[in-house]
Amino acid sequence: MKNAVLFLITLSISTGMTPAQTLPKPPKAAIKPHPISTHGDTRTDNYYYLNDRENPDVIAYLNAENTYVDQVLAPVAELKDNLFTEMKGRIKEQDESVPYKEGNYFYYSRYVTGGEYPIYCRKKGSLSGVEEVMFDGNALAKGHNYYQLGGYEVSDNNELALFCEDTVSRRLYTLRIKNLKTGKIYPEVIPNTEAGSLAWAADNKTFFYIKKDPQTLLGYQVFRHVLGTDPAKDALVYEEPDNQFYMGLERSKSKKYIIISVDHNGVATESRLLEATNPTGAFTVFLPRQKGHEYDLVHYQNKFYVRTNWQAENFRLMEFAEGKTTDRANWKEVIPHRADVYLANMDVFVNHLVLGERKAGLTNIRVLKQHKTGHPANDDYYLPFQDPAYVAGIAYNPDFNTNVLRYGYASLTTPSSTYDYNMDTQTATLMKQQAVLGGFDPANYKSERVFVTARDGAKVPVSLVYRKGTKKDGSGPRTAAPLLQYAYGSYGINIEPGFSSTRLSLLDRGFVFALAHIRGGQEMGRKWYEDGKMLKKQNTFNDFIDVSKYLIEKKYTAANKLFAMGGSAGGLLMGAVINQAPQLYRGVVAAVPFVDVVTTMLDETIPLTTGEFEEWGNPKQKVYYDYMKSYSPYDNVTRQGYPNLLVTTGLHDSQVQYWEPAKWVAKLRTMKTDDNSGEETQLLLHTNMEAGHGGASGRFQALKEIALEYAFILNLVGIRQ
């Protein structure tokens, strides 16, 4: 029987045949023309009314679309269930993170069998100590369809913890306080806060937090709270007047400072500092914001390290002595700017400085001695990594007085791994590698890294992985392997070639998986990002399309076996490429896609819009309006054939509102001609009625959404098992 199953899978992959299927009648959204006039140009939005989630007709329409998805994918309902079981079966249910030491405690999280959420624990003194359960995510999530613990922060005396909860998936977190000694949760409840942006003062009774605007969802105010007082009377210590900036709050690793940072990527940075021993004092500006200048800083003993793009597109590292004025005239260069190396981040230890760098699209970790010994091999060196495509990064290292660096490593064939690295002896100890059950053997898989020449000459890195024995030399639909191409390409966010246990469900069924590191990300340095934003955004789409053509040309796949996937801004990418090159793709998955670019960017009441102007442009300026309109997926739907398409969204999405994909699908239904292939194409919209931008919150519930996506793809190449 097992051999018969393998034969059927092989047959369906080799032929690309899909059993004939007559699709049920899809839902149709009512057409209600809504004119939008800007710069003398009028666009008519027939589905604008779908932006009312309180309208029962809108909810009924979304539910009808969900029912239609179930009807269309009924032939692979069993496959979807099997995929979920298969992916869940690779997860070690009873698992534990590697403990890290902070102060006199070791902190870690663990999962129990059947548990959807982590349990956060600690032990005092040593790992043989008595376990203290700080937060049981499974208990906290009871009674909620969605639950997210958005981080916690422990006081200096180790007795109290701040923690944030979201039970809606709008990323508006409620801040609470727990006494870790008694287990008591204090009566103070502070709504609408920013998760993870919390800082205790040194007195163990005062803390600072960020408030978010419930409409725009932007953090814009920092408050000071004293235990036992009414949160309504908390002192406002800073308010950001410019709603294009994002705000952060943290305690420095040295514990000396509380730092408020405001940043707008590509625009400016400004940090404010307050000594933690003086919580009622005034924050002082480290360096005033200046257009075009971005920086971040780390306190080390009697000086600061500053990562800055001042006269350095790819950033450089400076230092200056504490106590001096922070004017740049007092800065001293530590690491100069390099045209081919992007300085990404840093960490400090008592005897070492660690840098995260990127070169030729790959991550590197560099270690420097704080006090030089005169031996270059010991004073300044890089950690060695071997895979052709991988990701390595500095992990959480709260302990300052140590010579051990904790870092993470993964590749397309190597599960996520945590290492402790002795920076003096230059030796690494594997502390934990992600357990992958079900007989996974990395020797069965192969990864590659190639560079594709885009139409303007840019060299686009592409990371590929497949199971050994997968045919990549096909000259046509009968011999080519199916391939899923993924990309993001916005905000300078890097899509790293890391490991995915869920991806094995495709690889083991004969798929090749390709990550296209296109412009708009920052994989190749800052210019790579700058060349994929604003009035150069078309480069992002061109890169993806050119990679697709390369993969077909080099016979990694064939046109009727090529699939594409992207989410959020990567969903915008999907929408643009299927407007511009629909013939290239057999099927596309667009997750929580940002597709109505012009209308959204014109509406500053929509959450997060104003902070996006430096990414996409402000359409209130005609030059940006015209450019956005030229690629906006919703505005460029035309009467042509489109690939099979699965679109997913969440009713409570805080970043891409559900109505964008809903309107897009409704418009596509009226425009697509289905003449791009010999079969009726699928157009599916699935709305998670209980979740937001990140999808379902539990570790297993999230797998059901991946199973849906994979079942949609596999069905199109005739794989039903």
PyMOL commands that set and color helices and strands:
alter all, ss='L'
color gray80, all
select helices_A, chain A and resi 2-15+48-51+56-72+74-89+137-141+231-233+328-330+376-379+442-444+504-507+526-530+534-536+538-553+559-561+569-580+582-584+597-602+610-616+622-631+659-671+701-716
alter helices_A, ss='H'
color red, helices_A
select strands_A, chain A and resi 34-38+41-45+95-96+100-102+105-111+119-124+131-136+148-154+160-166+173-179+190-200+206-212+219-226+235-239+246-251+257-264+268-275+284-287+295-300+303-308+316-321+332-335+341-348+352-359+362-369+380-382+390-394+404-411+417-422+427-433+445-453+459-467+483-486+512-516+562-567+587-591+644-650+683-688
alter strands_A, ss='S'
color yellow, strands_A
deselect
rebuild
show_as cartoon
